[in-house]
Amino acid sequence: MNLAALVTAHAEDARALHDGERWATWGEVRRRAAGVTVALREAGVGADDRVAVAWPTSVEFVAAYLGILAAGAVAVPLNPNSPAAELERELEAVTPALALVGGNARQAMAGSARTVYSEFPPPADHYEVAERRDDDI
């Protein structure tokens, strides 16, 4: 089972998350996660590829995490408040296919030679979750 499939079990308009500033419904979380999944697949990210996510605690972080899992990739959360040198060391260690960065990490990674998405992908309507086996990463 893929953890990202749990999102589909909830009503579209039911409250899902509160990030300290706003409530998001399960429908919004699904659409935001689907947008991440689409962007990753278009970038050539596939099963077991690592995708770093350094995004502040928010609805977007949860949607990014779920979207990465839905694509069949491995989510690698990083501290979005880390200095650029620390983020680069962490990225060197995990060798992600790409990174989604927001907040302070956006500025820290601005000059990086890595594939970095600093804008959140637009929502998408179709939420397709990759099948995973129990022994997958």
PAPA-684223 format. One line per 3 residues: for each residue x, y, z of C-alpha. Coordinates in steps of 0.25 Angstrom, whole numbers, plus 5000, padded with zeros to 4 digits. Each point is the difference from the previous one (the first is absolute). Example, Ala and Ser with C-alpha at 12.3 -4.5 7.8 and 13.67 -1.06 7.14 Angstrom:
2
5049/4982/5031 | 5006/5014/4998
//
This chain:
137
5000/5000/5000 | 5004/5014/4997 | 4998/5010/5012
4996/5010/4990 | 4987/4992/4997 | 4995/5004/5014
4996/5013/4994 | 4989/4995/4991 | 4992/4994/5012
4995/5014/5004 | 4989/5009/4995 | 5004/5011/4990
4995/5011/5010 | 5004/4994/5013 | 5010/5007/5008
5014/4994/4999 | 5011/5009/5005 | 5002/5013/5008
5014/5006/4998 | 4998/5011/5010 | 4995/5010/4990
4989/4992/4992 | 4992/4988/4999 | 5001/4991/4987
4990/4990/4996 | 5003/4986/4996 | 4997/5004/4985
5010/5011/5001 | 5011/4991/5006 | 4997/4990/4989
5000/5010/4988 | 5013/5006/5006 | 5007/4987/5002
4995/4996/4985 | 5007/5012/4995 | 5013/4996/5007
4998/4986/4994 | 4998/5005/4986 | 5012/5010/5001
5009/4988/5005 | 4996/4991/4989 | 5002/5010/4989
5014/5002/5006 | 5003/4986/4998 | 4999/4996/5015
4997/4985/5002 | 4998/4989/5010 | 5010/5001/5011
5007/5013/4995 | 5002/5009/5012 | 4994/5014/5001
5004/5009/5010 | 4990/5010/5006 | 5004/5012/5008
4987/5007/5002 | 4995/5007/5012 | 4989/4993/5008
4988/5003/4992 | 4989/4993/4992 | 5010/5001/4988
5010/4992/5008 | 4990/4989/5003 | 4995/5000/4985
5014/4999/4995 | 5003/4989/5009 | 4988/4992/4995
5002/5004/4986 | 5014/4994/5001 | 4995/4987/5005
4989/5000/4990 | 5010/5000/4989 | 5007/4988/5006
5012/5008/5004 | 5007/5001/5014 | 4997/5013/5008
5012/5006/5007 | 4996/5011/5009 | 5011/5011/5003
4999/5012/5009 | 4996/5012/4992 | 5007/5009/5010
5014/4994/4998 | 5011/5008/4994 | 5004/4998/4986
5013/4992/5003 | 4992/4991/5009 | 4989/4997/4989
5011/4998/4990 | 5007/4989/5009 | 4986/4994/5003
4997/4999/4985 | 5014/4995/4997 | 4997/4989/5010
4986/4996/4995 | 5003/5002/4985 | 4985/5004/4996
4995/5000/4986 | 4995/5014/5004 | 4996/5009/5011
4988/5008/5004 | 5004/5012/5008 | 4992/5011/5006
5001/5011/5011 | 5015/5003/5004 | 5005/4988/4993
4995/5007/4987 | 5010/5011/5002 | 5011/4990/5005
4999/4991/4988 | 4999/5011/4989 | 5014/4998/4995
5000/4985/5001 | 5004/4992/4988 | 4989/4989/5004
4986/4999/4994 | 4992/5008/5009 | 4986/5004/5000
4997/5012/5008 | 4986/5003/4995 | 4989/4990/5005
4995/4993/4988 | 4985/5004/4996 | 4989/4991/5005
4995/4988/4991 | 4987/4993/4999 | 5004/4986/4999
5007/4993/5012 | 5006/4987/4996 | 5008/4993/5010
5011/4990/4996 | 4999/4986/5005 | 5011/4996/5010
5005/4987/5006 | 5002/4998/5015 | 5015/4998/4997
5001/5013/4992 | 5009/5012/5006
//
